[in-house]
Amino acid sequence: MRAVLAIAGGYAVTWVLAYWLAKIIPLADSEAVIVTSLLGLLVYPVLMVWAFASPRTTRVFVTFAVVCAAGFLPIVSGGALW
């Protein structure tokens, strides 16, 4: 269970962070995507290590779920923020 959470949850959180950072960074769109993709390559392994090192799986699940919900909600609702 922890491995699935680390792989899928870490990927989802990394995607959400990369998506919103690409929107926020004041660069050209193509450059922002490249920068956030490179940052994602650093964030994803850190999240995976944290998921395995955390003593409670519930804490990891709740953290990943809250970050993903907060990130996906504006996208799914039609991009009300943008």
Secondary structure, DSSP 8 states (H G I E B T S, - for coil): -HHHIIIIIHHHHHHHHHHHHHHHSSS-HHHHHHHHHHHHHHHHHHHHHHHHH-S-HHHHHHHHHHHHHHHHHHHHTT-TT-
